C-alpha cells in the first residue's frame, strides 16, 4: 500500500527536524536532510503500523465493520 503525506523539514543548529503534516506523532530529526527524510519515512511507517494494531485491538469486541476508505484532499 502506498500512502502520500506532506513532509515538512526545518533547519536547526543540530541539523533538521521533520514531521508529516497529516499524521500527528510522525516526527523526527537528522543531522542531514537526507537522514531526516529517511527517519521520517520510518517514523510514518511505525505510526501507521501502531495505529492499525490499536484499531484491531479495539475492534476485537462487539460488532465492527471494516472497509476501505479512499479520499482526495
GIHUDA-V683234 format. One line per field, one symbol per residue. psi: psi as a letter, one per 20 degrees, with the letter a starting at -180 (. if undefined). A space follows every 50 residues. Layout:
psi->???
This chain:
psi->ppqproppqpprhidqqqroginpinrarqhrggghgghhggggghgggg hgggghghjiqrpppprqopqp.
